[in-house]
């Protein structure tokens, strides 16, 4: 399946909707709004603001929906590096890619 290019604004809206706020006061990340990001096969939680900043650094055409075996379908390309965020493509959420 070919990547489906989207605008930065569409990516930020989808990322923001999928982000989560840590509500457990015992968690070291309490109160932070996070999203998960994978680069190659390494993943980490990112602050939503850092992820949005990364999207804003892309060139035109650098943001796309991609098929990803881990469900990180929002791909952001910056300086030749791909960042895949744990956001499902809206029209495939809960469904398998063709």
N, C-alpha and C positions, 0 to 999 in steps of 0.2 A: 504494500500500500504506500503510495506516494505521500509525502508530507503535505498537509493542508496549511498554506500560509495564512496568517492572521495578523491583524494590526497590534501594535503595542497596547492600545487601549483595550482591545478585546482580551488580550492576555492578562492585563492587570485586573480587569473585572473578574475573569475566571479564577485567577490566583487568589484574589481577595475573598471571593465566595467560598473557596475550598480551604482557606487557612483556618487554623484552630487556635483558641486561646487556652492556655494552661490554667486550670481553675483549682488545682490541688495546692493548698498552701504549703504542703510538705515538699513539693517538687521544686528543684532549684530554678526552674524556668517559670515559676508562678507569675501570672500576670502578663507574660509575653505572648504575642500572637505569632505563630510559627507556621512554616510550611516545610515539607521534606524535599530535599534536592538530591539528585544522584548525578555524579560525574564519573564516567566509566562504570566501575562496579563499587564505588565508594559513595556512601550516602551520609547525610547529616541534616539536622533540623536547622533551618535558617529563620531569622527574624523576617517577618513579612516586608518590612521596609527595605532590607538588604536585597530581597528577591525582586521587589519592584525596581530598585535602583539598577539591578542587573538587566532587567527588561528594557529600561530606558537607555541603556548603553548600546543596544543592538543597532545594527544598520537596518535599513528598510529591507524587509524580507527575511530578517533573522529570527523571526518568531513563528512557530508552526506547531500544529498538532501532529504527533507522530505515533506510530504503533510502538508500544514498549511492553516487554514481558512483565515488568514490575508495576505497570499501571501509571507510570510517570509520563503522561502523554503530552505535557506542555514542554516543548523544547525551545531553548533560547540559545542562540549562537552569538558569542562575543569573543572577538579576537581569536577566532579559530577553535574555541573551546565550546563544547556543548554542555549545557546545564539542563537537566530534565526534572521538572517539578511534579510533585504528586497531585496532579490535577487531571481528572478524566475529561476527555473531549465531551462537551455537553450532549451531543446527539448519540453518543455511544455509552454514556454512563450506565453501568449495570449490564451492558451487553458486550458481546465479543466483537472484535473487528472482523470484517469479512476475510 
